Amino acid sequence: MAGAAPPFRTCRTGARKHRSGIPALDAANESTPGNTDRRYREAILLLVFLLLACVPARAQPELGTYDVGLVEIRHPPGLVEFVVPHLAACSVNALEFHRELYDYTPSGPVNLFLEDFSDFGHGGATTVPTNFINIGIAPFSYVYDTIPAIDRMFWMANHEMAHIVTMDQAAGRDLMFRRLFGGKVEPVASHPESIFYNYLTNPRWNAPRWYHEGI
């Protein structure tokens, strides 16, 4: 009599995973959905980083510089360069005139920025924290203003330099506080006490506009 048939065995499908016997290594080799998602995220982040690294840096135009001692002119390269020497000569002559008229000693060089960012000519001046003039090269608008119809570079250089001299002019007490604070203090909205320090170092800067424009 033939022997009894061996019991039926079920076969496992799929390849058997090789285990090294090292728990940490075996856990790392496990291909679980969580590990796969993490690898996808890492690959995407690496790809994004490489793409950002390949983006060329945006070129920033360098400003031209025209230094004539106490007046240093900065300007965009190109269109306005033709008038820079003339503006420099007008600015130096105006500064020398006002220095003699007001017995003025500059606290530092005057930084003048010549630009063409507006449709109409304009100018502005400040002495806090440094002496700075901004001049727009465009023609003036005569719709609501009455302005002398002369060389506008000459006129604006004299006008704005008068503001620099009268605002920056310092008495003995002003010079003492400028040395104490290391210069002229600029008011900052987040520090209201800076208004007081500003007045101590540059009191004439705080005069009303009608006073400055009437000089």
Order of alpha helices (4+ residues) and beta strands (2+ residues): alpha-alpha-beta-beta-alpha-beta-beta-beta-alpha-alpha-alpha-alpha
